[in-house]
Amino acid sequence: MNQTVSVRRAHEDDAAGLLALRQVVFEETEFMLWEPAEFKDSEEDERRRITRLNSATNSACFVADDQGRIVGFLNALGGPVNRLRHSTTLALAVRRSH
């Protein structure tokens, strides 16, 4: 099986796909922060998160794209104060199928 998955910076129009991915991975594993029923974010919330992370100088939102389907994400949240600007917190998820 030859799969090519590309990793790229998320765009606002990825919000629906990211939201769908979150719901899937929250169901697939107990190792995520949210339980499936707890996560109530909307597509607009996801769009704002992408914009906020990608507009910061020390944060970013990346997606793993498998032929137009988002199958993973990596959020890097940079430290909010000067002494922590060099640090980051990572949030990572990949569909079990990948």
Backbone hydrogen bonds, N-H to C=O, Kabsch-Sander energy under -0.5 kcal/mol:
donor,donor_aa,acceptor,acceptor_aa,energy
3,Q,1,M,-0.7
5,V,3,Q,-0.6
6,S,65,D,-2.5
8,R,63,V,-2.3
10,A,61,C,-3.0
14,D,11,H,-2.3
15,A,12,E,-1.7
18,L,14,D,-2.7
19,L,15,A,-2.5
20,A,16,A,-2.2
21,L,17,G,-2.2
22,R,18,L,-2.7
23,Q,19,L,-1.9
24,V,20,A,-1.9
25,V,21,L,-2.8
26,F,22,R,-2.5
27,E,23,Q,-1.2
28,E,24,V,-2.1
29,T,25,V,-1.6
38,E,35,E,-1.3
39,F,35,E,-1.2
40,K,38,E,-0.6
46,E,42,S,-2.2
47,R,43,E,-2.4
48,R,44,E,-2.4
49,R,45,D,-2.1
50,I,46,E,-2.5
51,T,47,R,-2.2
52,R,48,R,-2.9
53,L,49,R,-2.7
54,N,50,I,-2.5
55,S,51,T,-1.4
56,A,52,R,-0.9
56,A,53,L,-0.6
59,S,56,A,-0.7
60,A,76,A,-2.2
62,F,74,L,-2.9
63,V,8,R,-3.0
64,A,72,G,-2.6
65,D,6,S,-3.5
65,D,63,V,-0.6
66,D,64,A,-0.5
66,D,69,R,-3.1
67,Q,65,D,-0.7
69,R,66,D,-1.2
71,V,64,A,-2.9
71,V,69,R,-0.5
72,G,64,A,-1.0
73,F,93,A,-2.5
74,L,62,F,-2.2
75,N,91,A,-3.0
76,A,60,A,-3.0
76,A,74,L,-0.5
77,L,75,N,-0.6
77,L,89,T,-3.0
78,G,76,A,-0.7
79,G,84,L,-0.8
79,G,87,S,-2.0
84,L,81,V,-2.2
85,R,81,V,-0.6
85,R,82,N,-1.1
87,S,84,L,-2.0
89,T,77,L,-2.0
91,A,75,N,-2.4
93,A,73,F,-2.1
95,R,71,V,-3.1
98,H,95,R,-2.1
